[in-house]
């Protein structure tokens, strides 16, 4: 079975240039990177985060190209 690395919200917020509060808001309202909850802890699978960032970057590029 493959192992997955997980990141804490503080690490993800720092990577995205967001505050933890902003990350929490997106998580609650939708639009945040994929996450899992283990007991009361929120964790972000590193591989899924990388895919999410790539998709969001592509969306941003497409919006710029349409202008």
C-alpha positions in Angstrom: 0.0 0.0 0.0 1.3 3.5 -0.9 1.8 6.0 1.8 0.6 9.6 1.4 2.2 12.6 2.9 -0.2 15.0 4.6 0.1 18.7 5.2 -1.4 20.8 8.1 -3.6 23.8 7.4 -0.8 26.2 8.4 1.5 24.7 5.8 -1.1 24.8 3.0 -2.1 28.3 3.8 1.6 29.4 3.6 2.0 27.6 0.3 -1.0 29.3 -1.2 -0.2 32.7 0.3 -3.5 32.7 2.3 -4.2 33.0 5.9 -5.4 30.0 7.8 -8.7 31.8 8.3 -9.1 32.2 4.5 -8.3 28.5 4.0 -10.9 27.6 6.7 -13.5 29.8 5.0 -12.9 28.1 1.6 -13.0 24.7 3.3 -16.4 25.5 4.9 -18.0 27.2 1.8 -16.4 25.0 -0.9 -13.5 25.8 -3.2 -10.7 24.7 -1.0 -8.1 22.0 -1.8 -9.2 18.4 -1.0 -8.8 17.6 2.6 -9.5 14.8 5.1 -10.6 14.9 8.7 -9.0 12.6 11.2 -10.8 12.9 14.5 -10.7 16.7 14.9 -7.7 17.3 12.7 -7.8 18.6 9.2 -5.1 17.3 6.9 -4.4 17.9 3.2 -3.0 15.0 1.1 0.1 16.4 -0.6 -0.5 14.6 -3.9 -4.1 15.9 -4.1 -3.0 19.4 -3.2 -0.5 19.4 -6.0 -3.2 18.3 -8.5 -5.6 21.0 -7.2 -2.9 23.7 -7.6 -2.3 22.6 -11.1 -6.0 22.7 -12.0 -6.4 26.1 -10.4 -3.3 27.5 -12.2 -4.8 26.2 -15.5 -8.1 27.9 -14.8 -6.2 31.2 -14.1 -4.3 30.8 -17.4 -7.5 30.3 -19.4 -9.1 33.4 -17.8 -6.1 35.5 -18.7 -6.1 34.1 -22.3 -9.7 35.2 -22.8 -9.0 38.8 -21.9 
